[in-house]
Amino acid sequence: MNDADTRLEEWIEEFGEVTSYSFMLFSYFGLRDNAIVNQGLTLYLSSAGFSNTRYMQIIEDVGEELAEAFGTKPGTNIQWVFPMNKSKDFDDVVINTIIEGLEFLEIDYELYGRFGNAE
């Protein structure tokens, strides 16, 4: 079990559930790119009234074999994970902000979706 799995289990134990937003990236996405998207996300969440919102990222490289099994291209899967079940308004801010950041950086991506209990 890795650190992300351990933290995820701790959050589920503490908050009862988590909500995650999964994106598959097919372009180079470096530390600087990730910092830009995360800073934008934090600022937009705060300005939308969701200040002090904690989240973590789970980043996984998806190679040829795994990509073929899931019917996609190789790339990087990134999940933004938040404690507890989130509202539709929250979903909109998170998804739209991440998409805006990825498009600004000209990252080729696919939104895999929101995972967690639906509202």
N, C-alpha and C positions, 0 to 999 in steps of 0.2 A: 504494500500500500504506500502511495507517495504522499507528499505533504498536502497536495490539493484534495486528495481523497479524504485525508484525515480531517482537514478543515471543513470540508463539505459535510462529513458525518457529524462533526461538532455543531455546525449550524443547524442541521436537521434536528439534532437532539435538543438544542437550545430554543429554536424558533418553531419547531414542528414541521416546517417545510421550507423549500427554497423555490425561487423562480429563476430560470436561466433563459438567455437569449443566445442562440447559436448561429454563427456565421461561418461559412467556408470561404477562405481567401485563396485566390489562385495567382496572386502577384506577390512580389517581395513585400514583406511587412516587417520592417525593422523596429528596433527599440524606439527610435525617434517617432516613427509613425504611430506606434502604440501609445506613446506618451501624448501625442497630439489628440488622438481620439479619446483617451481617458480624461485628459484635462477638459476637453470640450464637454464630455459627458458629465463630469462633476459640476462644471459651471452651469450647464443647462438644467440639470436636476435641481440645483440650488435655486436658480432663478424661477423655476416652475413650482417652487414651494416644497421640494423634496430634499431639504438640506440635511446634512449629517447622515446621508445614505451610504451605508457600507456595501461594498461589493468586492468580489474577487474574480480573477480570470483563470480559466483552465485552457491552456494552449497545447494542442496536440498536432504533431506532424502526421499527415495522412499520405502514406506511400502508395505506390502503384497497386499492390495487392489489396490493401484495405479499400482504396478508392474503387477498384473494380467490384469488390464485394458489395459496396454501397451504391454502385451505379453513378459515380461521380469522377471527377478528375483529381489527381494528386494535388495536395496543397496543405494549408494549415487550417485546422478547425479551432475557432476561438469561441468560448462561451463566457459571457458576462453573467455572473451568478449573484443573486441578491437574496438576503434572508427574508423569509416569509412570502406569502402569496401577495402579489401586487395587483393594483387596480388597472383598468383599461387606460386611464389617463397616464399612469406611470409607464405602461407598456408603450404607448405612443411616443412619449418623450425619449425613452431609451432607444427604441428601434429607429426612430427618425433621426436622432442625434448620431447614432453609430453610422447609419447609412450616409448621412451628410458628411461625416468625417472621412469615411472610406472613399466616397466619390470625390471629395476635395483632394484627397491624396492620390486619386486615380488608381485605386486598388480594385482589381477584378474580384468580385465577391458574389456569393449567393446566400441569402437569408434562409437558414434551415428552419427557424421558427422559435416560438416561445414554448418553454417546457415548465410545467408546474400545474397546479390546480387552476382550472379556468374559472374566471369570474362569471 
